[in-house]
Amino acid sequence: KEREQVLSKLMIDLRVSEDTAVPLQRASVEAVQSGGKQHMVVVIGPRKAIRDALLAANILKMEFSVRDVLIVPYELNKKKDEDKIKPDGQKGFGSNSRPTWEMQPYVAQPAGEEWDEYVQSELNDAIAQNGEKVKEEGIAIIVANTGEIIRRGVGKVPFRQIVEELEQKTKEEDMLDLGFLQG
């Protein structure tokens, strides 16, 4: 529960338009969850684990927008200057060197150094339970739009299963919320 509190105060940069020229909007996780009713999947790992997760997510991209699921990738061992988007000589036009699967509207970027401490505590727990391999395989933290962490996992992210689980969780919450009407 304490970690859920920490997570709710962290900031993320959201894409608010399909147009990649429109600047990202910064908001707290809590605001995005309470105001936007967004579920979140925080994916922590090295570049390869992040890429694999985002490519897998890209296949289900419609599911994410329809079901209000955001993916927040946190790349381990990333150099600070890599955050700056640099021109890519290979692509020709534009100054955007990020792959399209990183630019999807359902991908939000972690913002601020507070993420480092949160991620480290999640990593420490995952390493204690599953060993050092988690640094290579990556971990996923599934957070319902209520702010509750409903699951943590190591390795490949089963997005279809996660989306269905979040949907079920939301249905249960909605049913509970309407309970007072039956009296």
PyMOL commands that set and color helices and strands:
alter all, ss='L'
color gray80, all
select helices_A, chain A and resi 2-9+29-34+47-59+61-66+80-83+100-102+114-130+134-137+159-177+179-182
alter helices_A, ss='H'
color red, helices_A
select strands_A, chain A and resi 11-14+25-28+39-45+69-75+109-111+139-143+149-154
alter strands_A, ss='S'
color yellow, strands_A
deselect
rebuild
show_as cartoon
